[in-house]
Structure formats: structure tokens, C-alpha cells
């Protein structure tokens, strides 16, 4: 029985620690849908240069003389 009480006290202490550390940044309202949801646009990365085709052999520039 004392293990259950100790576990409850430890869990409550951890929960209070997390809540007090987060301050007012915690949103406890659950999932948001519709207009109240915040949607951040995805960051776009510049396109990479296309890789050379696998079926064409790479020929060094000095070999074309």
C-alpha cells in the first residue's frame, strides 16, 4: 500500500514540476480543428541539381580531345 502512495506522490511531484517549468506555454485545450488551428507553412528547400543518368557513362573532359 505504501508503494502506491509513494508512486502517487512521485508522479504528482513530477507533474507539478513540469507544469511550473512550462508556465503559461501549456495548451490544455486538446486538439484544434478548423479556423482556430494554427498551421505553419512548411519550409521549402531549394531543389538539388539532378543526378546524372545511370545508363550514360561519365566521360572526363580530357577524353573528348
Secondary structure as UniProt FT lines:
FT   HELIX           2..22
FT   HELIX           23..25
FT   HELIX           34..36
FT   TURN            54..55
FT   HELIX           61..64
//
